[in-house]
Amino acid sequence: LGTPRSERHPVQVPRAQWEAFQATARGAGLSAAAALGAAFGEVLSRWCGGEDFSLNMTIANRIPATPDVFEVIGNFTQPCPVPFRHEGHATCAARAQAFAAA
């Protein structure tokens, strides 16, 4: 197959467009992060033929075990597989809401 390669393609979304996206997400009962994750899931779903799959999302999990836990340096993230399912969700918005609820 050859040597794998990776490229970055940075894009900066204009403020007005980002604010409109956030407002649309809020109108659907979603955070901007959930809407972006669901949009990414839609793209992957198209590429893999509409099959169900899981996205490995990273969540912050800094448990307040001591009062000064936020002064501690370390990796407090945790992988969390989130299912992306088509079954029972006829629209993109319904899939996004199910994704956010998972």
C-alpha positions in Angstrom: 0.0 0.0 0.0 2.9 2.3 0.4 3.9 4.8 3.1 0.9 6.4 4.9 0.9 10.2 4.9 -1.1 12.8 6.5 -1.7 16.4 5.6 -3.3 19.3 7.4 -5.8 21.5 5.6 -6.4 24.4 8.0 -9.6 26.4 7.5 -10.8 29.4 9.4 -14.6 29.9 9.5 -15.7 33.5 9.5 -17.2 34.6 12.8 -20.7 35.3 11.3 -20.8 31.8 9.7 -19.7 30.2 13.0 -22.3 32.1 15.0 -25.0 31.1 12.5 -23.8 27.4 12.8 -24.0 27.7 16.7 -27.5 29.2 16.5 -28.7 26.4 14.2 -27.2 23.8 16.5 -28.9 25.4 19.5 -32.2 25.5 17.6 -31.9 21.7 17.2 -31.2 21.3 20.9 -27.5 20.5 20.2 -24.2 22.0 21.4 -21.8 23.2 18.6 -19.5 20.3 19.5 -22.3 17.7 19.2 -23.3 19.2 15.8 -19.7 19.0 14.5 -19.3 15.5 15.8 -22.6 14.5 14.1 -21.6 16.2 10.8 -18.3 14.3 10.9 -20.3 11.1 11.5 -22.5 11.9 8.5 -19.4 12.3 6.2 -17.8 9.1 7.5 -21.2 7.3 7.1 -21.3 8.3 3.4 -17.8 7.1 2.8 -18.5 3.7 4.4 -21.8 3.1 2.7 -24.2 4.1 5.4 -23.3 1.4 7.9 -23.5 2.0 11.6 -20.2 2.6 13.4 -18.7 4.2 16.5 -16.6 7.4 16.7 -13.9 7.5 19.3 -14.5 10.8 21.1 -12.1 12.2 23.7 -13.7 13.6 26.8 -12.3 15.5 29.7 -12.6 13.5 32.9 -10.8 15.4 35.7 -12.5 14.0 38.8 -12.5 16.6 41.7 -10.8 14.2 44.2 -9.0 17.0 46.0 -9.7 20.8 46.1 -6.5 21.5 44.1 -7.1 19.0 41.4 -7.2 21.7 38.7 -3.6 22.7 39.7 -2.3 19.2 38.8 -0.6 18.8 35.4 -1.5 15.6 33.6 -3.6 13.9 31.0 -7.2 13.7 32.3 -8.8 12.7 29.0 -10.6 9.5 28.4 -11.6 7.9 25.1 -15.3 7.3 24.7 -16.8 5.3 21.8 -20.0 6.9 20.7 -22.3 5.0 18.3 -23.4 6.6 15.1 -26.5 4.8 13.9 -28.9 5.2 11.0 -31.5 2.7 12.1 -34.6 4.4 13.4 -33.3 7.9 12.5 -34.7 9.1 9.2 -33.2 12.6 9.2 -29.7 14.1 9.8 -31.1 16.1 12.7 -32.6 13.0 14.3 -29.2 11.2 13.9 -27.4 14.2 15.4 -29.7 14.3 18.4 -29.2 10.5 19.0 -25.4 11.0 18.6 -25.4 13.8 21.2 -27.5 11.7 23.6 -25.2 8.7 23.4 
